[in-house]
Amino acid sequence: MTFPTSNAIRNPERTAKLSLQNGRRLAWSEWGPETGQPVLFISGAGTAGSLGFGADCLDELNIRLIAPDRPGLGGSDPDPGKTLQSVANDFGDLIEHLGAGAIPVAAVSQGVPFSLVLAAGEPVSRLAVVSGQDELSRPEFFCRLPDQLQQMVRDAKHNPDALIAMLEGFADPDSFLEFIISTSSELDQVVYSSEPLHSAFKSALERGFAQGPTGYALDTVAAMGPWAFNWDAITCPVDLWYGGVDASPVHSPDGGALMASRLKHANRHFFEDEGGSLLWTRSRDILTSLVGKA
Protein backbone atom coordinates (compact mmCIF):
# COMPACT_ATOMS: atom_id res chain seq x y z
CA MET A 1 0.00 0.00 0.00
CA THR A 2 1.24 3.50 -0.87
CA PHE A 3 0.69 5.98 1.95
CA PRO A 4 0.19 9.68 1.15
CA THR A 5 3.24 11.74 2.06
CA SER A 6 3.63 15.34 3.16
CA ASN A 7 4.30 16.22 -0.48
CA ALA A 8 1.01 14.62 -1.54
CA ILE A 9 -1.12 16.06 1.29
CA ARG A 10 -0.49 19.71 2.01
CA ASN A 11 -2.31 22.93 2.80
CA PRO A 12 -3.94 24.78 -0.11
CA GLU A 13 -1.57 26.92 -2.11
CA ARG A 14 -4.29 29.46 -2.93
CA THR A 15 -7.85 30.25 -1.86
CA ALA A 16 -10.48 32.37 -3.56
CA LYS A 17 -14.18 33.29 -3.57
CA LEU A 18 -16.69 33.91 -6.32
CA SER A 19 -19.94 35.88 -6.14
CA LEU A 20 -22.50 33.59 -7.73
CA GLN A 21 -25.41 34.63 -9.94
CA ASN A 22 -27.76 33.95 -7.01
CA GLY A 23 -25.88 36.42 -4.79
CA ARG A 24 -24.17 33.88 -2.53
CA ARG A 25 -20.40 33.47 -2.37
CA LEU A 26 -18.61 30.24 -3.22
CA ALA A 27 -15.16 29.62 -1.72
CA TRP A 28 -12.54 27.19 -2.96
CA SER A 29 -8.98 25.95 -2.41
CA GLU A 30 -6.32 25.35 -5.08
CA TRP A 31 -3.13 23.40 -5.64
CA GLY A 32 -0.81 23.12 -8.64
CA PRO A 33 0.21 25.59 -11.35
CA GLU A 34 -2.20 28.50 -11.83
CA THR A 35 -1.94 28.08 -15.60
CA GLY A 36 -2.48 24.31 -15.51
CA GLN A 37 -5.45 22.26 -16.70
CA PRO A 38 -8.30 22.98 -14.25
CA VAL A 39 -9.63 19.87 -12.48
CA LEU A 40 -12.59 20.31 -10.14
CA PHE A 41 -12.52 18.20 -6.98
CA ILE A 42 -15.71 17.63 -4.97
CA SER A 43 -14.83 16.57 -1.44
CA GLY A 44 -16.48 14.10 0.92
CA ALA A 45 -18.96 14.48 3.77
CA GLY A 46 -18.49 17.42 6.11
CA THR A 47 -15.14 18.51 4.69
CA ALA A 48 -14.21 21.86 3.26
CA GLY A 49 -12.24 21.83 0.03
CA SER A 50 -8.97 22.23 1.93
CA LEU A 51 -8.38 18.45 1.92
CA GLY A 52 -6.87 17.79 -1.49
CA PHE A 53 -5.01 14.85 -2.98
CA GLY A 54 -2.10 14.09 -5.27
CA ALA A 55 -0.35 17.41 -4.70
CA ASP A 56 3.01 15.75 -5.40
CA CYS A 57 2.15 15.09 -9.07
CA LEU A 58 0.16 18.20 -10.02
CA ASP A 59 3.13 20.11 -11.42
CA GLU A 60 4.26 17.11 -13.47
CA LEU A 61 0.75 16.61 -14.88
CA ASN A 62 0.16 20.37 -15.27
CA ILE A 63 -3.03 20.19 -13.18
CA ARG A 64 -4.64 23.06 -11.32
CA LEU A 65 -6.72 21.24 -8.68
CA ILE A 66 -9.72 23.33 -7.55
CA ALA A 67 -11.77 22.15 -4.56
CA PRO A 68 -14.90 24.20 -3.71
CA ASP A 69 -16.60 24.35 -0.33
CA ARG A 70 -20.25 23.32 -0.67
CA PRO A 71 -22.75 25.91 0.61
CA GLY A 72 -22.67 26.23 4.39
CA LEU A 73 -19.28 24.53 4.65
CA GLY A 74 -15.92 26.29 4.96
CA GLY A 75 -16.03 29.76 3.42
CA SER A 76 -19.11 29.30 1.21
CA ASP A 77 -22.33 31.07 2.15
CA PRO A 78 -25.14 28.81 3.40
CA ASP A 79 -28.09 27.84 1.23
CA PRO A 80 -31.15 26.77 3.27
CA GLY A 81 -32.75 25.32 0.12
CA LYS A 82 -29.72 23.26 -0.87
CA THR A 83 -30.29 20.31 -3.20
CA LEU A 84 -28.08 18.18 -5.43
CA GLN A 85 -29.13 20.39 -8.34
CA SER A 86 -28.55 23.72 -6.59
CA VAL A 87 -24.99 22.71 -5.65
CA ALA A 88 -24.37 21.53 -9.21
CA ASN A 89 -25.59 24.93 -10.42
CA ASP A 90 -23.11 26.66 -8.09
CA PHE A 91 -20.27 24.52 -9.39
CA GLY A 92 -21.43 25.22 -12.95
CA ASP A 93 -21.02 28.94 -12.23
CA LEU A 94 -17.49 28.23 -11.03
CA ILE A 95 -16.66 26.27 -14.18
CA GLU A 96 -17.99 29.14 -16.29
CA HIS A 97 -15.89 31.59 -14.26
CA LEU A 98 -12.77 29.54 -14.99
CA GLY A 99 -13.39 30.04 -18.70
CA ALA A 100 -11.76 26.75 -19.70
CA GLY A 101 -14.82 25.08 -21.25
CA ALA A 102 -15.51 21.48 -20.28
CA ILE A 103 -13.16 20.33 -17.51
CA PRO A 104 -12.41 17.04 -15.71
CA VAL A 105 -14.09 16.48 -12.33
CA ALA A 106 -13.16 14.14 -9.47
CA ALA A 107 -15.43 13.36 -6.53
CA VAL A 108 -15.12 11.18 -3.45
CA SER A 109 -17.67 9.62 -1.10
CA GLN A 110 -20.61 12.00 -0.43
CA GLY A 111 -19.29 14.35 -3.11
CA VAL A 112 -20.21 11.81 -5.80
CA PRO A 113 -23.97 12.46 -6.15
CA PHE A 114 -23.25 16.17 -6.57
CA SER A 115 -20.71 15.34 -9.28
CA LEU A 116 -23.17 13.14 -11.19
CA VAL A 117 -25.78 15.89 -11.27
CA LEU A 118 -23.07 18.32 -12.37
CA ALA A 119 -22.03 16.00 -15.22
CA ALA A 120 -25.66 15.64 -16.30
CA GLY A 121 -26.03 19.35 -16.94
CA GLU A 122 -22.72 21.17 -17.07
CA PRO A 123 -19.56 21.01 -19.25
CA VAL A 124 -17.64 18.07 -17.76
CA SER A 125 -15.07 16.39 -20.01
CA ARG A 126 -14.42 13.36 -17.78
CA LEU A 127 -15.56 12.28 -14.33
CA ALA A 128 -13.76 10.24 -11.66
CA VAL A 129 -16.05 8.64 -9.06
CA VAL A 130 -13.88 7.52 -6.13
CA SER A 131 -15.29 5.33 -3.33
CA GLY A 132 -18.58 7.02 -3.99
CA GLN A 133 -21.86 7.00 -2.16
CA ASP A 134 -24.56 5.36 -4.25
CA GLU A 135 -28.32 5.90 -4.48
CA LEU A 136 -29.04 4.05 -1.25
CA SER A 137 -32.82 4.44 -1.60
CA ARG A 138 -32.82 2.03 -4.54
CA PRO A 139 -34.41 -1.32 -3.62
CA GLU A 140 -31.24 -3.19 -4.69
CA PHE A 141 -29.40 -1.47 -1.84
CA PHE A 142 -31.98 -0.42 0.74
CA CYS A 143 -32.72 -3.89 2.08
CA ARG A 144 -29.01 -4.50 2.67
CA LEU A 145 -28.45 -1.39 4.77
CA PRO A 146 -28.13 -1.41 8.59
CA ASP A 147 -31.37 -0.48 10.38
CA GLN A 148 -30.19 2.99 11.40
CA LEU A 149 -29.08 3.81 7.90
CA GLN A 150 -32.41 2.57 6.50
CA GLN A 151 -34.18 5.01 8.82
CA MET A 152 -31.93 7.85 7.67
CA VAL A 153 -32.72 7.07 4.03
CA ARG A 154 -36.47 6.99 4.83
CA ASP A 155 -36.23 10.31 6.65
CA ALA A 156 -34.27 11.90 3.81
CA LYS A 157 -37.28 11.26 1.58
CA HIS A 158 -40.26 11.55 3.92
CA ASN A 159 -39.13 13.51 7.01
CA PRO A 160 -36.01 15.55 6.19
CA ASP A 161 -36.46 17.88 9.17
CA ALA A 162 -36.10 14.91 11.53
CA LEU A 163 -32.91 13.78 9.79
CA ILE A 164 -31.48 17.30 9.88
CA ALA A 165 -32.21 17.58 13.61
CA MET A 166 -30.55 14.23 14.28
CA LEU A 167 -27.46 15.07 12.27
CA GLU A 168 -27.10 18.52 13.82
CA GLY A 169 -27.03 16.92 17.25
CA PHE A 170 -24.53 14.25 16.25
CA ALA A 171 -21.99 16.00 14.12
CA ASP A 172 -18.89 17.81 15.33
CA PRO A 173 -15.47 17.54 13.69
CA ASP A 174 -13.74 15.30 16.23
CA SER A 175 -16.56 12.80 16.71
CA PHE A 176 -17.28 12.77 12.99
CA LEU A 177 -13.69 11.87 12.12
CA GLU A 178 -13.70 9.13 14.74
CA PHE A 179 -16.96 7.81 13.25
CA ILE A 180 -15.44 7.72 9.76
CA ILE A 181 -12.37 5.84 11.02
CA SER A 182 -14.32 3.42 13.22
CA THR A 183 -16.68 2.40 10.40
CA SER A 184 -13.82 1.84 7.96
CA SER A 185 -11.95 -1.39 7.34
CA GLU A 186 -8.76 -2.08 9.27
CA LEU A 187 -6.87 -1.38 6.05
CA ASP A 188 -8.40 2.09 5.71
CA GLN A 189 -8.08 2.82 9.42
CA VAL A 190 -4.32 2.57 9.03
CA VAL A 191 -4.39 5.03 6.11
CA TYR A 192 -6.75 7.53 7.76
CA SER A 193 -4.77 7.44 11.01
CA SER A 194 -1.44 8.06 9.27
CA GLU A 195 0.16 11.48 9.07
CA PRO A 196 -0.15 13.89 7.40
CA LEU A 197 -3.57 12.67 6.20
CA HIS A 198 -5.12 12.41 9.66
CA SER A 199 -4.29 16.02 10.58
CA ALA A 200 -5.34 17.33 7.15
CA PHE A 201 -8.63 15.39 7.37
CA LYS A 202 -9.31 16.80 10.84
CA SER A 203 -8.51 20.34 9.68
CA ALA A 204 -10.84 20.02 6.67
CA LEU A 205 -13.67 18.87 8.95
CA GLU A 206 -13.02 21.73 11.39
CA ARG A 207 -13.28 24.16 8.46
CA GLY A 208 -16.29 22.32 7.11
CA PHE A 209 -18.16 22.65 10.41
CA ALA A 210 -16.99 26.22 11.12
CA GLN A 211 -20.50 27.56 10.38
CA GLY A 212 -22.12 24.73 12.36
CA PRO A 213 -23.40 21.32 11.24
CA THR A 214 -26.35 22.48 9.12
CA GLY A 215 -24.39 22.56 5.86
CA TYR A 216 -23.32 18.95 6.36
CA ALA A 217 -26.84 17.92 7.40
CA LEU A 218 -28.39 19.43 4.25
CA ASP A 219 -25.75 17.70 2.11
CA THR A 220 -26.67 14.39 3.71
CA VAL A 221 -30.40 14.84 3.14
CA ALA A 222 -29.73 15.63 -0.53
CA ALA A 223 -27.34 12.70 -0.99
CA MET A 224 -29.47 10.10 0.81
CA GLY A 225 -32.75 10.95 -0.87
CA PRO A 226 -33.78 9.73 -4.34
CA TRP A 227 -31.52 11.06 -7.08
CA ALA A 228 -33.76 12.95 -9.48
CA PHE A 229 -31.58 13.51 -12.53
CA ASN A 230 -31.31 12.03 -16.02
CA TRP A 231 -28.55 9.43 -16.10
CA ASP A 232 -28.66 9.41 -19.91
CA ALA A 233 -27.61 13.08 -19.85
CA ILE A 234 -24.18 12.05 -18.54
CA THR A 235 -22.35 11.61 -21.83
CA CYS A 236 -18.74 12.09 -20.71
CA PRO A 237 -16.48 9.14 -19.84
CA VAL A 238 -16.80 8.13 -16.17
CA ASP A 239 -14.10 6.22 -14.31
CA LEU A 240 -15.34 4.48 -11.16
CA TRP A 241 -12.71 3.62 -8.54
CA TYR A 242 -13.69 1.16 -5.79
CA GLY A 243 -11.96 -1.20 -3.39
CA GLY A 244 -13.26 -4.60 -2.31
CA VAL A 245 -12.22 -4.02 1.31
CA ASP A 246 -14.17 -0.75 1.61
CA ALA A 247 -16.34 -1.19 4.74
CA SER A 248 -17.98 2.24 4.77
CA PRO A 249 -21.75 1.77 5.23
CA VAL A 250 -22.55 4.70 2.93
CA HIS A 251 -20.30 3.90 0.00
CA SER A 252 -21.69 1.87 -2.90
CA PRO A 253 -22.68 -1.55 -1.48
CA ASP A 254 -21.73 -3.30 -4.74
CA GLY A 255 -18.51 -1.44 -5.44
CA GLY A 256 -20.07 0.75 -8.12
CA ALA A 257 -21.32 -2.13 -10.31
CA LEU A 258 -24.92 -0.89 -10.60
CA MET A 259 -23.76 2.69 -11.01
CA ALA A 260 -21.50 1.67 -13.88
CA SER A 261 -24.43 -0.09 -15.59
CA ARG A 262 -26.47 3.13 -15.46
CA LEU A 263 -23.80 5.18 -17.24
CA LYS A 264 -23.22 5.30 -20.99
CA HIS A 265 -19.44 5.46 -20.91
CA ALA A 266 -18.27 3.86 -17.67
CA ASN A 267 -14.90 2.30 -16.89
CA ARG A 268 -14.93 0.55 -13.50
CA HIS A 269 -11.63 0.07 -11.68
CA PHE A 270 -12.18 -2.46 -8.89
CA PHE A 271 -9.33 -3.48 -6.58
CA GLU A 272 -10.31 -6.58 -4.62
CA ASP A 273 -7.66 -6.17 -1.91
CA GLU A 274 -7.87 -2.39 -1.42
CA GLY A 275 -10.21 -0.19 0.59
CA GLY A 276 -12.08 3.09 0.43
CA SER A 277 -9.02 5.34 0.75
CA LEU A 278 -8.17 5.05 -2.96
CA LEU A 279 -8.28 8.82 -3.44
CA TRP A 280 -5.05 9.06 -1.47
CA THR A 281 -3.44 5.67 -2.17
CA ARG A 282 -4.03 5.83 -5.95
CA SER A 283 -3.94 9.60 -6.49
CA ARG A 284 -1.59 9.48 -9.47
CA ASP A 285 -3.63 6.82 -11.27
CA ILE A 286 -6.85 8.80 -10.79
CA LEU A 287 -5.35 12.10 -11.94
CA THR A 288 -3.51 10.71 -14.95
CA SER A 289 -6.68 8.99 -16.12
CA LEU A 290 -8.66 12.21 -15.69
CA VAL A 291 -6.36 14.29 -17.87
CA GLY A 292 -5.66 11.61 -20.47
CA LYS A 293 -2.06 10.88 -19.50
CA ALA A 294 -2.53 7.34 -18.22
N, C-alpha and C positions, 0 to 999 in steps of 0.2 A: 504494500500500500504506500502511495506517495502522500506524505503529509504536507499541507500548505506551510510555506516558510514566511519569514518576515518580509521577504521581497514580494511574495505573492499576495499577502494580506497586509495592507497598510492603509493609513488614513487617507481620505480623499485629497487629491492634489488641488482641486478647485471646487467651489460651490457657487451656485447661482440661483436666481429666482426669475420667474416669468409671470407677468400679469396676463391671465387667461381672458378669453372673450367673455366669460361669464362674470368677470370682476374679481374672482379669487386669485390667489397667488400660488404657484406651483414651484417648489424648491427641488433642487437635485444636486447630486455629487458627481464628480468626474475624476477619471484617471486616464493616463495615456496622453499621447501627443494631441494638442489642440487642433491640429490640421489633419488628424487621422480619420479613418472611416468611422462615422458614428455608429455605435451599437447601443441600443437601449436595453437596460437590465431592470427587470421588475422583481423586486425582492420578496422574501417570504413573510409569513405572518408576524405582525407587530413590529417589524424592523423598518427603520428609516433606510434611505438609500446609501448610507455611509458604509455598509458592509458589502464590499465588492468582491471580486474574485479574479484570479489570473493576472494580477498587476505585473508580475515578472515577465510576461510575454507580450504585453500591449505595445511596447515600442517596436519590438521585432515584427509584429503583425500589423503595425500601423493602425491600431484600434484606439478610438476615443470612446471609452466606456462611460455611459451616462446613466445614472441610477436615480430616478425620481422618488420623492416621498409621496405616497398616496395621501389624499386629503385627510387632514386631521392627524397625520403622523409627521414627526420631524418638523420641518419648517414650512410645510404646506398648509394653507388655510383649511379649516374644517368644511365639510359639506354634509349637512344633516340629511339630505336626500340621496346620499351616495348609493350607486348601483354599479354593477359590472360595466354597464354601458356608459355611465357618467364618467367613470375613471378612464375608460378607453377614450372618451372624447377629450379629456384633459391631456392624455398622453398624445393624442392626435394633434392637439394644438402645439405641443412641444416638438413633435416631429416636423410640423410645418414651420415652426420657428427656426429649426436647425437648417432648413433650406437645402437638404441633401436628397430630397425625393424619398423613394422607398428605402428603408434601412433594415438591417437585421435586428432581431429582438431575442433576448434570452429571458426566461422566467423560471423561478424555482418555487416549489411548494405552493403556498396560497397565492403566489403571484401568477400562477398559470392560468386560472380562469379569466383574469383580467387581460392576459396576453392573447388568449384565444379570441375574445371579443374584439380586441384591438386589431388582430389580423383579419377578422371578418369584415372590417369596415374602413381600415386605414392602410396607408402605403407601407406594407411590411414585405421585405424581399425574402426573408427566411426566418423561421422561428425555431428556437431551441426550447423544448419543454424538459425541465430537469427535475426529477423526483417530484412530479407535480401532483397536486390535489386533483381528484377526478370528480365527476358529477355524482356525488354520493347518494343523491335522491333517486337515482335510477334503480329499478327493481333488481338488476343484476348484482348491485353492490349493497343495497340497503339492508337486506336480510342477513348479510354477513358482518354488519357493523356491531360493535359492542352496544349494550343497551343505552348507555349514557349518550353515545354519539348518535344513535337512532333518534333519541329525544331531541337532540340539538338540531338534527336535520328536519324533524317534524316542525319544531318551533321556527326554524328559519323560513319555512313556507307558510305556516298557519298562525304563529304567535311570535313574530319577530321581537316585539317589545320585551317579552319574557326572556328570550335568548340574550338580548342586549343587556338586560338587568343582571342576568347571571354572569355574563362575561365581564361586565364592569366591576363586579364584586370579586372576581377571581384573579384578574390580570394585573400584575405589576411586573416590572422587568426581571427581578431576581427569581421570583417564583415561576415565571413563564419560561425562563431559560432552563431552570431545573426540570420543569415539566417536559420540555422538548428533549432534554438529555435522557430523562428517566424512561420515556416511552420509545426511545430509539434502541436499535440493536446494540449488542456489546461492541460490535465493530465500529458503529457510528459514535458510540459514547466515547471511545478512545479518540476519534478525530475531533469531536466537538469539545472535548476537555483539553485538547492540546493547545499550546500557545504558538503563535499569536491569535489563532482563530477564536478561542474562548473569550478573550478580552475584547476582541473586535465585535463578536456576536453580542456580548453584554452591552457594549457601548451603543451598538445600533438599536438594541431594544430600549435602552434608556432614552435615546433620542426619539425613538418611535412613540414612546409613552409620555413624552415631555408635556403634551397637551392633555394628558389623561388617557384612559383606556377606550374612550368612545370611538375613536378612529379605527382601532383594531376591531372593536365589537361590530361596527358597521361593515367592515371588510368581511368578517366571518359570516354575517347574515347573508351578504351578497354571494359569497363563495359556496355556502352550504345549501342555498336554495336551488331550485331548478334553473338551469342555464338556458335562458331564452335568447338564443342567437342562431343564425343560419350556418350550420357547419359547412354547407356547400359553398358558402361565400369565402371560405379560407382556401385560397388558390395557390398560396406560396408553399414551397417545400417546408416540411415540419420534421425536425429531428427530435425523437423522444428518447430520453436518457433515464434508464431505471436500473436499480440493483435488486437482485433477488433476495438480499438479506435486509432490505429496508423494512423495518418494523413499525414505522410511523402509522398510527391508526387513521390518519387523514390523507395520506398519499394514496395513489391509485392502488386499489386492492389487487388488481391483476397485472401490475407492472406496466400499465399503459397499453395493454393489448386491445381493449375495446376502444380506447381513444384513438389508437392508430387506425382501427377499422372505420372510424367515422370521418377520417380525413382523406382528402383526395391524393395528396402527395406526401405520405408519411414514411419515415425511415426510422425504425425502432432499434435502438441500441440497448440490449439487455445483458447485464453482467451478473451471472448467476451467483458469484461469490463476493459481490460488492454490495454496499448499502445505499443509504439515502443521501450520503454526503458527497455525491459525485460532482457537484458544482465546484468543490474545492479539491477533490482528489483527481479529477479529470478535466481541470480547467482548460488546459492547452488543447485537448481534443475537441472540447465543446466550441471554443473560440475559433480554432482553425476551420472547423466544419462550417461555422456561421459565415465566415468571410471568404469561403471558397479556397482555402489554402491547405486543406487536408491532403 
